[in-house]
Amino acid sequence: MGQRRVGIFGGTFDPVHIGHLIIAEEARVRLALETVFWVPARISPHKMCDAPASAAHRLRMVEMAVASNAHFDVSTMEIEREGPSYTVDTLQAYRERLGPEVDLYFVMGMDSLEGFGRWREPERILSLCRLVVASRPGHPPNLSEVEGQVPGLRERLDILDGVDIGISSTALRARVREGLPIRYQVPEAVRAYIAREGLYARACEPERAAR
């Protein structure tokens, strides 16, 4: 019997949307993942300003979005950790928690892969997990450039083709601010929660991000 496989899906999820759910389920099925842990960030070091909903709101929306899938679980690991959320710390914590008999797969979008060389300790991340990247229509990955920044990346990479349906959290927040509908782009429970809590009515104020 082969190694157990577990997925880790991190992000601000601001808000979580249908595209996130599709990517996570495709990764689970295609890569035979036992569980996909959704890990909302407390503060993303890459999106210090672009997270106008509080951690508590984002966590609640993720919990509602994944509730019907028995193979999805939600972790508060990064929300409970002080300071910015670094993927390498999260993966190390899961490695210590689950042990060496479990293979870790970190699920991410193509835009995140393109900036992977600027993440904290990218080489160590590759030693802790395989990367699972959802491709974007009409946007082939420039793997040579990323490989130049992080040698060995290709050997630790799985690409999911045909699963990105073009919904983004940034666009959804803008639609809410403009009074446009987001029904069918987010789970209905999430749409109702955003409306009830008055989320995303205003853009966040720019702040200097600490690196």
C-alpha positions in Angstrom: 0.0 0.0 0.0 1.4 3.4 -0.9 1.9 6.5 1.3 -1.1 8.4 2.5 -1.6 11.6 0.7 -3.0 14.8 2.2 -3.7 18.2 0.6 -3.0 21.6 2.1 -4.9 24.5 0.5 -3.8 27.9 1.9 -4.9 31.4 1.0 -6.8 34.4 2.3 -10.1 33.1 0.8 -11.4 36.7 0.8 -14.0 35.5 -0.1 -13.9 31.8 -0.8 -15.6 31.0 -4.1 -16.7 28.3 -6.5 -13.3 28.3 -8.2 -11.5 27.4 -5.0 -13.9 24.5 -4.4 -13.5 23.1 -7.9 -9.7 23.2 -7.7 -9.7 21.5 -4.3 -12.0 18.7 -5.4 -10.1 18.2 -8.6 -6.8 17.9 -6.7 -8.4 15.5 -4.2 -9.7 13.2 -6.9 -6.9 13.3 -9.4 -4.1 12.9 -6.8 -6.0 10.5 -4.6 -5.8 12.8 -1.6 -7.3 11.4 1.6 -8.2 14.9 2.9 -7.8 18.5 1.8 -7.1 20.8 4.7 -8.2 24.4 4.0 -5.9 26.8 5.9 -7.1 30.5 5.9 -4.3 32.9 6.5 -4.3 35.2 9.5 -2.3 37.9 7.6 -0.9 37.0 4.2 2.6 38.5 3.7 1.8 38.9 0.1 -1.6 40.6 0.5 -1.2 42.8 3.6 -3.8 45.4 2.2 -5.9 43.1 0.0 -7.8 41.4 2.8 -10.6 43.6 4.0 -12.6 40.9 5.7 -11.4 39.8 9.2 -9.9 36.4 9.8 -13.0 35.4 11.7 -15.3 36.3 8.8 -13.0 34.5 6.3 -12.8 31.4 8.5 -16.6 31.3 8.9 -17.1 31.6 5.1 -14.7 28.7 4.4 -16.4 26.6 7.0 -19.7 27.1 5.4 -18.3 26.5 1.9 -16.8 23.1 2.6 -19.3 21.8 5.1 -21.0 19.4 2.6 -17.7 17.7 1.6 -16.6 15.0 4.0 -13.1 15.0 2.5 -12.5 18.7 3.3 -11.5 20.0 6.7 -10.7 23.5 7.9 -7.6 24.4 10.0 -7.2 27.5 12.2 -3.5 27.0 12.4 -2.5 30.2 10.6 -5.2 32.3 12.0 -4.1 31.3 15.5 -0.4 31.9 14.7 0.9 35.4 15.5 2.2 37.6 12.7 2.2 36.9 8.9 1.3 33.5 7.6 4.3 31.7 5.9 3.6 28.5 4.0 6.9 27.0 5.1 5.9 27.2 8.7 2.5 25.7 8.0 4.0 22.8 6.1 6.5 22.1 8.8 3.8 22.0 11.4 1.8 19.5 9.3 4.9 17.4 8.7 5.4 17.2 12.5 1.8 16.5 13.1 1.2 13.9 10.5 4.6 12.2 10.4 6.8 11.0 7.5 4.3 8.4 6.4 2.1 11.1 4.9 2.9 12.8 1.6 1.9 16.5 1.6 0.5 18.3 -1.5 0.3 22.1 -1.3 -2.5 23.4 -3.6 -2.0 26.8 -5.2 -3.0 28.9 -8.2 -0.8 29.7 -11.2 -0.4 33.3 -10.1 1.1 32.1 -6.8 3.5 29.8 -8.7 4.9 32.7 -10.7 5.9 34.5 -7.5 7.1 31.3 -5.8 10.8 32.3 -5.9 10.0 35.3 -3.6 8.3 33.1 -0.9 10.1 32.4 2.3 12.4 29.4 2.0 11.0 28.0 -1.3 13.6 25.2 -1.5 12.5 24.0 1.9 8.9 24.1 0.9 9.8 21.8 -2.0 11.5 19.4 0.5 8.3 19.3 2.6 5.6 18.8 -0.1 4.7 18.6 -3.8 3.1 21.7 -5.3 -0.3 21.3 -7.0 -1.0 24.2 -9.4 -4.2 25.0 -11.2 -3.6 26.2 -14.7 -5.2 29.4 -16.1 -6.9 29.4 -19.5 -4.7 31.2 -22.1 -1.9 31.6 -19.5 0.6 28.8 -19.8 3.1 28.7 -16.9 6.6 30.0 -17.4 8.2 27.1 -15.6 11.7 27.9 -16.9 11.7 31.3 -15.2 10.5 29.8 -11.9 12.9 26.9 -12.2 15.7 29.4 -12.6 14.8 30.9 -9.3 14.0 27.6 -7.5 16.0 24.7 -8.9 14.3 21.3 -8.7 10.8 22.8 -8.9 9.6 20.8 -12.0 10.3 17.5 -10.3 8.0 18.6 -7.4 5.1 20.0 -9.4 1.7 18.6 -10.5 -0.3 20.8 -12.8 -4.1 20.6 -12.9 -5.3 21.5 -16.4 -8.8 22.8 -17.2 -10.1 23.6 -13.7 -9.7 27.4 -13.4 -13.1 28.9 -14.3 -11.9 32.5 -14.1 -13.5 33.7 -10.8 -11.3 35.8 -8.5 -11.8 37.0 -5.0 -10.6 40.5 -6.1 -13.3 40.7 -8.8 -15.9 39.4 -6.4 -15.1 42.1 -3.8 -15.3 44.7 -6.6 -18.7 43.4 -7.6 -20.0 43.7 -4.1 -18.8 47.3 -3.8 -20.5 48.1 -7.1 -23.8 46.4 -6.1 -23.4 43.7 -8.7 -24.6 40.1 -8.1 -22.2 37.3 -7.0 -24.8 34.6 -6.9 -23.6 31.3 -8.4 -20.0 32.5 -8.1 -19.8 31.7 -4.4 -21.8 29.1 -2.4 -25.2 30.4 -1.5 -24.4 30.3 2.2 -21.4 32.5 1.6 -23.3 35.0 -0.5 -25.9 35.3 2.2 -23.3 35.8 4.9 -21.5 38.5 2.9 -24.8 40.4 2.5 -25.8 39.9 6.1 -22.5 41.0 7.5 -22.0 43.9 5.1 -18.6 42.7 3.9 -16.6 44.3 1.1 -18.7 47.5 1.0 -15.5 49.6 0.9 -12.0 49.1 -0.4 -9.2 48.7 2.2 -6.8 51.5 2.8 -3.2 50.9 1.4 -0.7 50.0 4.0 3.0 49.4 3.9 3.6 45.6 3.9 6.3 44.3 6.2 8.6 41.8 4.5 
